[in-house]
């Protein structure tokens, strides 16, 4: 495949990351070189027709596919078309080409690619997708043209991991947003946050213990609808102050928020972010993906689990739509403020929504809905057995586990861990006072002592279920 850049000048460029280093890379920037590459693409029976080849590079290129009809080319600068080829003859920082070709029959097609670099930074990248396209966000079917087996292409997020150490806990039962908030956030390189790149560097430096900040707040909120000193911003009104908000205007702010979202039914849902400055909104499960974006943000079909606004703005004004199966879905929200006024707000609406309107948009909150997203849980959070006591003389057990007030639990046993046919008691209520031999202290439910249910077995296993 062709997805290479000069690591001394460009690191990661184009749409797909991580880039491979250019062949025969020398220390420092490499200039005045030519790339020539050949491969064969196979079109299966029934798949013949229009394809779009996406070429990004610095500097120009030439592409030829014998047997294909070159239909059109769109992109930057002087991309040019010939019936048998497409090319960019001059220097450029990004050829940014969408070349539509017709592959008229099933079979093999040779592909020839030539690229050149005059001076400065350099990279080359070739992807393709079935269909005729003139924009990267028009289809989610783009793939690098070539064999990606064995390469760590990943999910192509430009923003990398959000370390677990900076992520707040989701509130109990999913009831709200967990928030980790920093004032005067500065990276290890002494850069005060002023864009999304700075912010992601800051949270990773914080994980490594190398960032600086004046203060931090770890808390939870029912909604994200905040402004500095509870001032203006957003579209819903009723703004809350920032957590532990110092008086007066605050700049160089960073936040990581985390929540459990419930989709009541299978379907499309649209999330809306209004903020000053930018943000990153990401599904934790990469199987959850946005398929449509409207407004000021950016959605990339090769990293569809997230949408973002990377620069400063007075209103990010972004709507992104995802198809979600009914159930629980964890989401992360990163926000930052460089200077001046600031606010953030997250709302949701059922279906694909291009513009803001009330209804259907509502602040994303803990209010349950039969049609819209809300914060919460459909099932109980996981819990642990915390203690087992065995009285050998009496051949009796006492078992304790984490429990929630009012929860109803069952205690089951097995001799092999595969068959759990027997129960000690399938209706133990976490209440104070409990019904003997159960007791509950507000967080731990204890049952026992009770007789060994399988006295002749050398092994007995216990499992608690809510």
N, C-alpha and C positions, 0 to 999 in steps of 0.2 A: 504494500500500500504506500501511498504518498501522503505523509503527515509529518513533515520534517521542518525544523527551524534551526537557525544558528543559535545555540544556547548562550553565546556570549553577547547577543544583541536582542534576541526576541523571546527567549524562554518558551512560553506557550502563546501561539498565535492562531488565528482562524477560529473555526467552530469546535474542533475536536481536541481534547487534551487527555493525557499528557502527550506533547510532541516528542517525536524521536529526533536525535541530533542529526544534522546534515552529515552525509557520508564524508569521510576524510576530514572531519572538522579539525581545524587548527586553533590554537589558543588565540583569543582575540577575535574581532570581527573578520569574517571571510568575505572577500569581494571578487568580482570578475570570475564567476564560475557558471558552468552550464550543467543542468540535469537532463539526462535522457532516460526514459523508462518505457518499458513495454509490458503488456499483459494481455490476457484473453478473458473476455466475459462470455458467459453462456446464458442464452435466453431460452428458458424451457418452453415447450409447446403450450400455447395459450397465453403466454406472457409477452408476446411480441407487441410492438406499438411504441408509444412515446415514452421517453425517459429524459430526465434533466440531469446533466452533469454540472456539479457545483465546483468551481475552481476559485480558490483564494490564494494569493501569493504576492510576493515582493521579490523580483519585479515581474516581468511579463511571462507569457507562456504560448505554446501552440498545442492543439489537440487534434488528432486525426483518428477516425474509426472507419476503416475500409468496410464498405457494405452498408454503412449507415447514411441516412439522409440528414444533413444538418439543417434544421428548420428555422431556429431563431437564437439570438443571444441577447441577454440583458445584463446590465451591470454597470460598473464604474468606468469612467474614462473612455478609452478607445478600443474596447472589446469589438472585434470584427468577425464577420461570418463569411464563409466560402461554402459552396455546396458540399465540399468534402472535408471541411476543417473549420475550426474557430481559433482565434489567436488574439493576443494583446502584444503589440510590437514595441511598446515603449516602457520606460521605467514607471513604477507606481508603488505606493505603499500597500495597495490591496486591489487586485484585479477584480475580485468580487463578481464573478461571472456565473450566470445561469444559462447553460447551453442546452437547448431542447433538440434532441435527436430522435429520429424515427428508426427503430430497429425492426425491419419489415417482416422478418421470418424468424422462427425458432432456429437456434444453432449457435455457433461460436463466432465471436467478432474480435479481431485483434484491436488493441488500443495502443496508440503511440502518444507519448507526452514529452514535450521538451519545455524547459524553463530556464531562465537566465537571471543572474544577479549582477548588477553593475556595481553599486556601492551602498554602504549603510547596512541597515538590518535586512534580514531575508528569511523567507519561509515559503513552503509550497504545501498545498493540501487539495485532495480531490475526493469528493463524495458524489453520490448519485441517489436518485429516487425514481420510482415509476411515476409517470404522469408528466405534464407540462407545467412548470412553475417558474415564477419570477421573484419569489421571496422565500426566505428560509423558514418563516413561520406559517407557510401555507400547507405544509404536510408534516406528519411525524414519521415518515418512512425513510428519511435520509440515513444512509450508511456510508462509511468510508469505502471507497472503491478498491477492493482487494481482500486479502485474507487476514482477518484480525485474530485468528486463533493464537492463543498463547500471549497476547498482548494485554496489558492492564489498561484497557480503555476506560473502565469505570463508568460512572454515570455522567461524566463530563461537566459536573458542577464547576463553575469558575470560582466558587467561593470556599470549597473544601469543607472539612469537618468542623463541627461545632463541639468542642471538647465536653465530655460529660461533666467535668468538674465545674464548669460555668453554667450548666443548665440547672434551673431551679426545679424543685420537686413539684409535681402536679398536685394541687390540693386534694385532700381526702375526698373520695368518691367522685373525683374529677370536677368538683364544683368550683370552677373558676380557672383563671390563669395563674400559674406560678411565674414570678417575676424576679429577675436579677438585674439590678440597675446600678450604674456607675456614674459618678459626677467627675468632670474634668479627666476624661479617659485619655491616656497617653501610652503609646506603644513603647516597646523596649528600645526602639530606635529614636525615641524622643519626638515622635510624630503625634500631635493631638488629632483625634479622630475628625475627619472632614469629608469622608466618603466611605463607601462600603468596604473597599479594600483596606483602608485604615482600621475600620471597625473589626473586620475579621482577623486582621493581624493583632489587634488589641486583645480580643477574647482568647486567641491562642497564646499570646504572650502572658495573659493572666493565668492561664492554665499552667504555664511554665514558671510562673512566679516572677516574671521579668517586667511586667507593666507597672505603671504608676497611676494612681487616681486619688482624688481628695477624700471621697467617701463612697460607700456602696450600701445598697438596701436589698435584702432578700425577703420577699413578701408574696402576697397573693391578692388578686382583685377579681371581682365578679365579671367585669368587662374591661376591655382596653378602649378607653375613651378619655384620654388625658391631654393636658396642655400645661405648659410652664405656668406656675402660679394659678392654675385652673382658669387660664385665659381662653381666648378664642381659638378657632381652628376646627377643621372637620365639617361634617354636615349634620350631625345629630344634636349638637348642643349638650348642655349639662356636663361639661368637661370636669374631670377630676384632677386634683394636683398630682404631680409626680410623687412617688414614694419618698417620704422624708425630705420633701422639697425645701431646699434652702430659700430664704426670701430673696426676691429680686430675680432678674434674668439669669438663666443658667445656660452655658455653652459647653461644647465638647462632652456630650452625653452619649452613653451606650446602654443598650438593654438587650437581654435575651429573655424571651417569654416562652412558656411551654403550656400546652393544654391538650385535653382529651376531648375530641369533638365527636358527637353522636350524629350519624345520618339516620333519620327515622325510617327511610325507605330507599331502595335502590334508585339512583337517578343522578342527573346533573345538579350541581350546586355551584353558586358563584360567590367567591369571597372578594370583598372590597377592602382596600387599604387607602386611607387618606392620611397623609403624614407630611411633616416638615421636620427633618429632611427625609432621607431614603430608608429602605428596608430590604429585608430578605424574608420571604415566607416559604417554608419548606415542609412537605409531608415527610415524616420520619420513615414510613414504609415506602420504598421507591416504587412499589406496585401501584400506589396512588399517584396519579399524574394529572396535571392540568392539560387541557387540550385547546383552550381558547383564551386569549388575553385581549382586553380592551382598555384604552387609556394610556397613561404615561409610562407604565412599567415595561419590563422586558421578560419575555418567555422564550426559551430556546428549546426546540423540539428534541434536541439530543441531551437535554437535562430537564425533562418535563415535570419532575417532581417539585420544581420550585419556580417562583417568579420574584423579580427584584427590581429595585430602583436604586442605581448605584451612585448617583451624583446628588448635589444639593438641589433643593426644590422647596417652593412654598406649598405645594400640594402634589403628592405623588399620584393621586387620582387613578388608581389601578383596580381593574376587575379581572379576575382569573377564574375560569370555570373548570371543574373536575367532575368526572363521573365517579361516584362513590357507592359501593355496596352498602346496604343497611348494616349498621354496627358502629364500632368505636374506631377512631382514627386519630393518632397522635400528630400534632403539628408544632413546629417551632417558628418563632417570629423574632427576627433581629431588627433593631431600630437604632438609628444614630441621629445626632444633631451636631452640626458644626458650629454655627453662630447665628444670632438673631432669634426671632420667635420660633416656637417649636410646638408640635403636637403629634399625636398618633391615635388612630381609630381603626378598628377592625369590625366589619359587619358582614352579613351573609344573606343570601336570598336563594330560594329554590329555582332551579332551571338555569338557562343560559341568559344572563342579563348583560346587555351592552352598555347601558347608561344607568346612572343612579336614579332611583325613585323610592319613595316611602308611601305605602308598601311597593314592592315586596321586601326591600332591604330592611333588616333589623340589626341592631348591635348584637354581636355574637356573645351570648350570655348563657346563664344557667337555666333560663326559662324553657322548660320542655316544649317541644313542638311536634305535631304530627306531620308537618310538611317541610320545615326548615331545619338547618343545622343548629345544634345547641351544645353547650359544654356539660359534660357529665359522664356517667358510666351506665351501661346496660347490665353489667355483671359486677360482682364484688371484686375488689382488688385481691391479688394473691396474699396469702398469709402463711405463717410457719407454725409447726409444732415446736414449742419452746422448751418442754421438759417432759420426761417420762421417768416415773419412780416405780421401781419393782420391789415389793416386799416378799422376799423368798419364803419366809416362814409362813405367811398367810396365803402365798401364791396369788397376790393381788397387785393390780396396776393402778396408778394415777397418772393421767395424761393432761397436759396444759397446752393451749395454743392461743395465738393472736385472735381476737374476736372484736366485732363491732356491737355496740349496745343495741339490743333488740334482735340481733341476728339469730336465726335458727340453724343449728348445726347437727350433723350426724357424725358419729364415731364408728368406723368400720375396721374390721380386722381381716388378715390373710396370713396364710402360712407360706406362701410362695411369691407374693407380690404380683401375681397374675390374676388370681381369682379372689374377688372381694365380695363373697356371697353373704357374709355374716355381719351383723351390726351389733355393737354394744348398746347403742341407743341412737335412733335416727331422728330424734326431736329434742335436742338439748338447747335451751333458750339462754342467750347471754343476757341475764337480768340480775339485778341486785335487790333482795337476796335471791339466789338461785334455788332451784328445787333439788334437794339432796339426791345424789351425792355431787351435784354441780354447784360451783361457786364462780362469781364474776366480780372482778375488781375495777371494771371500767375499760380495761384493755386486754386482759387475759382471762380466758375461760378455762376452768379446771374441772375435770370430771374424774371422780374416784374418791376413795379406792373402790375398785370393782373386781370381781373374781376373774381369774385368767380364763378367757373363753375357750382356749384349746390347751388344757393342762397336760395332755400327753405329747404335745409337739415341742421339739427343741427350739423352734423359731416361731415368733409371732410378730407381725407387722401391723402398725396402726395407721389409719388415714382419717383426717378430719375434712369434712366437706361442708360448705355453706349451702 
